[in-house]
Amino acid sequence: MSNTAQPRTIRSLIPARMDRLPFTRFHWMIVIGLGFSWILDGLEIQIVSLGGYENTLDMNATDVGIAGTVYLVGQVVGALVFGRLADTLGRRKLFIITLIIYLAASGIAGLSPNAEFFWVFRFIAGLGIGGEYAAINSAIDELIPSRYRGRVDIAINGTYWFGAALGAFSGIFLLNQELFPEDLGWRLAFFIGPLLGLALIVVRRHIPESPRWLMTHGREEEAEKTVIQIEHHVEHETHHELQAVPDEKAIEIIPQKRTPFLVIFRVLLREYPTRLLVGATMMITQSFLYNAIFFTYSLVLTNFYDLPVSAVPLLFFPFAIGNLLGPLLLGPLFDTWGRRQMIFLTYTVSAIVLAISAALFSAGAITAVVHVILWCVSFFFASAGASSAYLTVSEIFPLEMRSQVISYVFAIGQIVGAIAPVLYASLIGDGTDRGPLTVGYYLGAGVMLVGGIIAAIFGVAAERKSLEDIVDPLTASNRVARKG
């Protein structure tokens, strides 16, 4: 008689029960509590790019560039480390831990006595935000009902630009030496994020662990209790009893605590190579374009249009607003018209408008204001497409490796995207020759066009589908690998 214990099988309706819920205050709590991370990231990037700390910390231009680089490197490391932990230990633990890391590090950076101290805590703040990207995209997609998942995820990712606009607006006042001493204003700016983030800790304490994650990790009683509580809140709010879910929608799971790296890479490279291609291409192309334009925005306006530096923040606001409105207004179409169609549309229209702006820029036929308007139109579409990159990667891979795949693709996108600021800054030069930068703009348009075409050909029609219908969990007892 064998003493080997048989694997335990769980039969559960939890995914179907979560997906049949109406959108209620519970889901708004998810949106606010988890979605605010992108606002914080946009705020951080903008505050650092505005500067004001150079003289206090005795930093030259290279030192300022290092401050931006170490933050981006921290994001990559944080995504890789905390992405693995989010799949192993749970979404909720990680989105609490990563937020605390960010809050502490960002605030301490505002107290920096020198450049080296500043770099260290900018790196640590990046760790926290990078971890947020991996854990939170997973949690959002696993908690939001399938028919709303696309618009919610895209809108949340797009709020990065609200943070960027907030950072630019605060910089107008805090960096005004008539209002604040030079050594004080920038320090106060670094406390804006932590002060906003403190309220998030209170909200996040009420956000439950993903029932899907609990189910696949053998904590079915906790998962069932969590879903029952959510259902009770929904019924109390709507004053309607939820419909029962038919048994044929149940999923059978053989729980496991962790997924070995070899299994993850086998799934990515053997089972879903085209899905990996789509996710990586979308992330790389949007990262390259955004870094190319965003980090040289000021240089183009001052070098080619002779605008004073003080005018740049004013022209940044419409750019940020366009980036914010794109995901908010176009997001619902990703759930109704379809993922592949909308990704192709947003990437392609963005590329075409950018190419038009390049031609007009090369001919000297536009003013700074017209150039900014064309950027706004291009990035209205690009922002929705860029936000959909995170949605796409999050929903097309198995639950047990979701956060890790997000972190891998995010890291690849950030590494490749980091080339763009240096490349485009060199193309700008001293602002006397428009030819090299024009070529760079055509390159950026071509990169986005390639991303849209690949998504249109190889993308997954994930709209309004349960995550488990898009891809079986690795722990599903009857798992079928959807090749591709």
N, C-alpha and C positions, 0 to 999 in steps of 0.2 A: 504494500500500500504506500503510495507516494505521500511524502510530507510537504510537497511543494504547494504553497497557497495559490489558489486561482485568482487572477486579477478580478477586482470588484467592478461590476458594471452598474452605471447609474442611468436610469431612464428619466429624462426631464423635459418639461414643457417651458422651461424658463426663457429661452430665446424667443419663442413665439409669443409668450405672455408679455415680454418687454416690448416687442415690436407692435403689438396691437393697441398699445396705450395711446390716448390722445395727448396732445402737447399741453402741459399744465404748468403750474408754478414750480413743481418739482424739477421740470426740465429747464425752466428759466434759472433756477438755482444752479444747475449744472453749467449753463451758459455763462452766468456771471462769475461763479466761483472758480471755474476752470479756464474760461476764455480770457480772463483778465491778464493772463501770462503774456499774451502777445502784445498787449498794451504796454506792459512793463518793458518788454524787449525793445519795442519801438522807442519808448522813452529813453532807455539806456543808450541806445545807439545814437540818438539825436543829441542828447546832452553831451556825450563824449565828443561828437563831431563838432559841436559848437565851441568847445575849448573853454578858455578862460582861466585854466589852471596852469598854463605853461610857465608864466613868470613866477608864480608862487613856488612851483616845484622845480624851477630851473630846467625846463625841458625845451629841447630844440625840435625842429620839424620831424626828425627821425624818431625822437623819443615819443612824440605824439602818435606817430604811425604805429609804433610798437604797442602803445596802449590799446589801439583798435585791434591789432593782430592778436594780442594775448587774450582779449575777450572772445574773439572768434575761435581761437584754439581751445579755450576753456569750454565753449559751447560744444565743440566736437568731442572732446574728452568726456564731458558731462553726459552727452547723449549716449555715447558708447557704454559708459559705466552704469549709469542709472537706467538705461534702456534694458540691459540684462537683468538688473535687479527688479525692475517693474514687472517683467515677465515671471520672475521667480518668487518675489515677495508680495506682489500685489500692486495695483495702481494707486490705491489710496495712501498707503504708507509713503510711496515715493513722491506723490504730488504734495504731500505735507513737508517731507524732508527737503525736497529741492527748493520749495518756496522759502523755507527758513534759511537755507544756505544763501540764496539770492539776497534776501532782506538784510542779513547780517553783513555780507561782504560788500554790498553796494553802499550801505551806510558807513562802514568803516573806511571805504575808499575815500569818502568825503572828508575824512579826518587825516588824510595822508600827509606826512611831514616831508616826503621826498618822492622822487620818481619810482624808485625800486619798490617802495611800500605800495604805491599806487598800482603798479603793474601786478603785483601779487594778488591784490584783492579784486582787481578787474578780472583776472583769470578765474578766481574763485566764484565771482558773480556769474561769469560765463558758464562755469560748471553747473550752477543752479538752473540757469535758463535753458541750457542744453538738455538737462534732465527733464525739465518741464515739457519740452517738445515731444519727447518719446512717451512719457507716462500719460500726458494729458490727451494727446490725439487718440491714444488707445482707449482711455476711459470715456471720452466723449462719444466715440463711435459705438462703444458697447452699451452705453446708457440711453442714447437717443433712439427713438423709434425709426425704423428703416425708411419710412416715407418722408421723414424730415431730415435724415442724416446728412445728405449732401449740402443743403442750404445752411444748416446749422454749422457744420464743420468749416465750410468755406467762409461764412460770415465771421466766425470766430478768428480764423487765421488772418482775415483781412483787417481786424481791429488793430493789428500792428501799427497801422498808419494813423490811427487815432492817437496812439502813444507818441508816434513821431511828431505829429502836429502839436500835441501837448508839450513835448520837449522844446520844440521851436518857440512856442508861445511863451513858455516860462523863461526861456533864455533871453527874450527881449527885455524882460524886467530884471531877472537875477544877474545878468551880465552887464547891466547898465550901471557904470561906476558912479553915476550921479545919484543912484538909489542905494547901491550896496558897495562897500569897499571891495577892491579887486580880490582880496584874499578870502572874502566871505561869500560872495554871490555864487560862485561855482560849487562851493561846499554845500550850500543850501540846496542847490539843484540835485545833488546826489542823494538827498534825503526825501525827495518827492516820491520816488518809487517805493522805498521802504514804508513810508507813511501810508501810501495807498495799499500796499501789500498787507499791512497789519490787519486791515478789515477783511482781507481775503481769508486769513487763517480762521476767523470766526465762521465764515460761510463754509469753508471746506470741511470744517469739523462735522457738518451736517450732511455732507455728501457721502453716500455709502460706497463700499467696495463694489466693483463690477460683479454682479451676480454670475455673469458668464465666466469670469476668471475664477470665482469661488467654485463653481460647478466643475470646471476642468481640473481643479486642484484637490478634489475630494472633499470639499467643505459644503456638501449639498444641503445640509440642514441650515447652515448660515445663509446660503444662497436663497433657499426657499423662504426663510424668515424675512430677508431683505426685500424680496419681490412682493411678499404679502403686505409688508409695510408700505411700499410704494403704491400698490393697488388700493390700499385703504385710503391713502392721501388723495389719490386721483378720484376715487368714488365720492369722497367727502367734498371735494372741490366741485366736481361736475354734477353732483346729486343724481348720478346715474350708475346703475350696477354694470360692471364690466361683463362683456360676453365671455362665456366659457370657451376655452381653446380646445379644438378637437384633438383627440389622442394621436391621430396620425401625424400631427406636427411635432411629436416628441422626438428628441434626439438621444441616442445612447452613447454614453461616455465611459471610457476606462481611465480614471484619473491618474495623473502623474505629477510629481512635485516640480520637476525641472526638465528642460529639453536640452540634451547634449549639443554642443556646437557642431559636431559632425552631422547630426540629424538636420540641423538648421541649414547648413551649407548644401547638404544633399537635396533638401526640398527646394532651395533657391536655384541651384545650378542644374539639377536633373529634372525636377518636376515642373518648375515654373520659370524657366529662363526668359521667356518673352515677357512675363509679368515683371520680372526684375529689370529687364531692358526698358519697359515703359516707365516704371517708377524712377529708375536712375536717370533716364533721359529727361523726364519732366523736371526732376529736382535740379539737375545740372544746368539745363538751359535757362530756367527761370532765375537760378542763383547767379549765373554768369551775367545775364542781362541786367538784373537789378543792381548788382555790385558795380557794373560798368557805368550805369547812369547815376545811381544814387551817390556814390563816393566821388564823382567828378562833376556833380551838378553845379557846385559853386565855381569850380575852375572854368567851366564852359561859359557861364554867365559873366564872369569878371574878365576873362582873357579875350573872348571873342566879341563881347558886346559892351565892354568897358563899363560895366555896372559897378558901383561901389559895393564893398562887402556888406555894408549895412542893409542894402536892398535885397540881398539874397534870401534871408528868412521870410520876407514878405512874399516873394515869388515861390517859396517852398510850400506855402499853405495850400494853394490850389492843386499842386502836385500831390500832396498828402491826401487832400479831400477826394480827388479823383481815384486814388488808390483805395480809399476806404469805401467809396460808393460802388465801385465795380463789384466786389464780392456781395455787398448787401442787395444790390438790384438784380444782378445776374445769377446769384446763388440758387434761387428757386427753379431756374430753368435746368439746372443740373439734375434735379429730381423729376422734372416733368418731361423735358425734351430728351434728356439723356446725357450720360457722362461723356462718351466718346465724341458726340456731336458738339457739345459745349466746349470741351477741351480743344478740339480742332478749331472751332470758331474763335475762341479767345486768343489762342496762341497765334493764329494766322492773321486776324485783324490787327493785333498788336504789332506783328512783324511788318504788315503792309504800311501802317501809319508811320512806324519808325523809319521805314525806307523812304517814304514821301518826305518826312522831315529832313532826312539826310540829303536828299536831292536839293531841297530848297535851301538848306544850310550851306551846301557846297556852292550854290549859285549866289549866295549872299542876298537872297530874296526875302528873308524874313527878319523880323525884329526879335528881341529877347522875349517880349510878351507872346508873340505868335509861336515862337519855339516852345515856350512853356505850355501853351495851349495844346500844341501837338503832342508833347510829352504826356499831358494830362489825358488826352484821348487814348493814346497808345496804352498807357498804364492803367486806365480804367478797365480795359480788357485783360491786360497782362496780370493785374492783381488778382482777378478772379481765377485766371488760369494757374497762377502760382499757388494760390490757396488750395486749388484742387489737387495739386501735386501731393500735399500732405494727406488729403482725403483718400486719394487713389492708393498710395502706399499702405495706408492704414487698413483699408477694407479688402484688399485682394490677397492677403496672406493669412495663414492660420493664426488663430487667437493666441496659441501658446508661444509664438515667436513674433507677435505683432510689434511690440515696443522695440525689440531688437532690430527688426528689419527697418523700422522707421529711423532708428539711430544710424544704421549702416548707410542707408541711402542719403540721409541728412548729412552725414560726415563726408561722403563722396561729393555731394553738391557744394558743401562749404569749401572743401579743399580746391575743387576746380574753380569755383566762383571767386576764390581769393586771388586768382590770377588777374581777374578783370580790372580792379582798380589800378594796379601797377601798369598794366598794358595800356589802358585808356589814358592814364595820366601822361605816359610817354608819348602817346599820339597827339595830345594837346600841345605839348611843348611850351613855347613862349606865346602861343596864340597868333602867330603871324601866318601860318599855313593851315588852311582848312582841309586840305587833301587827306592827310593821314587819319584824322578823326572821322571824316566822311566814310572812309573805308571801314573804320571801326564800327560805325553805325550800321553799315550794310552787313557787316559780320554779325552783329547782334541780332539784326532782323533775320538773317539766315539761320542762326542758331535756334531762334524761337520757332521758325517755320518747320525746321526738322523735328523739334519736339512735338508740334501739333500733328504732323504727318504720322509719326511713329505711334502716337496715342490713338489716332484715328484708325490705323491699320491693326494694331495689336492690343488696343485697350479692352477693358472688360465692361460690359453693360451691367453695372452694379446698381443702377437707380432703382429705388423702392424695393430692393431685395434684402432679405435677412442676411447678416454676415455669414451665417452657416450655409446659406444657399449659394453664396459666392464662392466659398471655399470651406471644405470640411475641416473642423478642428483636427489636430494631429491625434487627439485622444478619442476621436469618434470610433466606435466599435466596428462600424461598416464603412470606414473612410475610403473614399475614392479620390485618388489624385487626379485633378483636372489638368492634364498636361498642357503646358503652354506658358 
